[in-house]
Amino acid sequence: MSDQQLSLPGLVSESFGSPGEWVWAADESEEEFVASEFVHATVMKDLVVEALAPKNGSVYIDATLGGGGHAEAILEAAPGAMIVAFDRDSAAIQASSERLVAYRDQVIFIQSPFGNLLEELRARSIKSVDGLCADLGVSSPQIDDAARGMSFRREGPLDMRMDANDGETALELIGRLSDEELADIIFRYGDERRSRRIARSIKRALDADELATTLDLRRAVVRAVGPARVGGVDPATRTFQALRIAVNDEIGQLRSLLEQLPDALAPGATAAIISFHSTEDRLVKQAFASRTMWQPRWKKPRVASDEEVSGNPRARSAKLRAAARLARDEG
Ligand SMILES: C[S@@+](CC[C@H](N)C(=O)[O-])C[C@H]1O[C@@H](n2cnc3c(N)ncnc32)[C@H](O)[C@@H]1O
């Protein structure tokens, strides 16, 4: 995983509580986090709309509602479409429901992980849908909110959960894992070569009762590897990313979504998935490689234009893959 691939999704809320002002931005792995510079909208919005080709009367899933940018773009392209919108974060659901108020009768908001896709659809008697988009990762309000503990720039509890009411916090996870298991996570999800040293230092801090906050965690990483920035990236970036991915079971969630997709989509329906690092993109690529199940929309993943990247550095590591569900007897 390159340092560029470490740039993760982000939304900046310059004025929190006013969803209309949410704009996408680079996350904290960027050199500097300056909200006003990042006024670009949702990543690859036009390409997602092009892939889904939304039609009035059809039903689309936005698996990662966030600030509602993709959902809104779908509804602008097809004002008579329906959206089934998932987000595990109640704050994202709240903000988007305000942003999409003009379409309130056309959006079903579901506060649940997208790994529960079929269960949630069946609970609402939805047999299949006409398209799905997913824009993986976290949003900047999640990073910006110190209480969520995702940022090494802001002091907060070591939590890191996207849904603050679900599952283990980062601190609980660190307490449960052995040194080796913790090192494996830091290596696998952060692509961090110095994972063993870092894991030992983190566990030592925990044993000494010196690990309660995000800044404590950053200090433990710096104690292990020094304060130098590598490739312009803070030494704690990879460890924070790895723990966040583990706490939220992000890879397990994606696997589960990909497994359920064929049963959720009607024949001919397209799935469009934006990923931000190589592990995610590899899983999406593998899933869409089944020629009996999927017709890829493009040969190669689409990336953001230079223009989009210059307005929104976060977009530079984004990869969009899309594929249409074949009818069961095709292929
Ligand atoms: C990158 S943001 C999406 C932004 C959105 N596409 C937009 O244009 O405003 C990702 C969102 O997905 C949510 N999310 C991440 N993993 C999820 C999962 N497994 N289930 C449901 N929501 C998830 C996060 O809480 C976050 O709000």
The ligand as a Tripos MOL2 file, in Angstrom:
@<TRIPOS>MOLECULE
LIG
   27    29     1     0     0
SMALL
NO_CHARGES

@<TRIPOS>ATOM
      1 C1        -16.8010    8.0320    2.2900 C.3       1 LIG1
      2 S1        -18.2650    8.2890    3.1980 S.3       1 LIG1
      3 C2        -19.5450    8.3230    1.9630 C.3       1 LIG1
      4 C3        -19.8680    9.6800    1.4310 C.3       1 LIG1
      5 C4        -21.0130    9.7790    0.4500 C.3       1 LIG1
      6 N1        -20.7890    8.9540   -0.7060 N.3       1 LIG1
      7 C5        -21.2280   11.2000   -0.0030 C.2       1 LIG1
      8 O1        -21.0760   11.4860   -1.1820 O.co2     1 LIG1
      9 O2        -21.5580   12.0690    0.8120 O.co2     1 LIG1
     10 C6        -18.4690    6.7250    3.8700 C.3       1 LIG1
     11 C7        -19.6620    6.5660    4.7740 C.3       1 LIG1
     12 O3        -19.9310    5.1820    4.8310 O.3       1 LIG1
     13 C8        -20.2310    4.8020    6.1450 C.3       1 LIG1
     14 N2        -19.8470    3.3970    6.2690 N.ar      1 LIG1
     15 C9        -18.5950    2.8850    6.2270 C.ar      1 LIG1
     16 N3        -18.6490    1.5540    6.3540 N.ar      1 LIG1
     17 C10       -19.9470    1.2180    6.4560 C.ar      1 LIG1
     18 C11       -20.6410   -0.0140    6.6000 C.ar      1 LIG1
     19 N4        -19.9920   -1.1740    6.6600 N.pl3     1 LIG1
     20 N5        -21.9900    0.0160    6.6580 N.ar      1 LIG1
     21 C12       -22.6700    1.1870    6.5850 C.ar      1 LIG1
     22 N6        -22.0650    2.3880    6.4710 N.ar      1 LIG1
     23 C13       -20.7110    2.3980    6.4000 C.ar      1 LIG1
     24 C14       -19.4570    5.7290    7.0210 C.3       1 LIG1
     25 O4        -20.1100    5.8340    8.2810 O.3       1 LIG1
     26 C15       -19.4780    7.0230    6.2080 C.3       1 LIG1
     27 O5        -20.5250    7.8360    6.6000 O.3       1 LIG1
@<TRIPOS>BOND
     1     1     2 1
     2     2     3 1
     3     2    10 1
     4     3     4 1
     5     4     5 1
     6     5     6 1
     7     5     7 1
     8     7     8 2
     9     7     9 1
    10    10    11 1
    11    11    12 1
    12    11    26 1
    13    12    13 1
    14    13    14 1
    15    13    24 1
    16    14    15 ar
    17    14    23 ar
    18    15    16 ar
    19    16    17 ar
    20    17    18 ar
    21    17    23 ar
    22    18    19 1
    23    18    20 ar
    24    20    21 ar
    25    21    22 ar
    26    22    23 ar
    27    24    25 1
    28    24    26 1
    29    26    27 1
@<TRIPOS>SUBSTRUCTURE
     1 LIG1         1 GROUP 0 **** ****
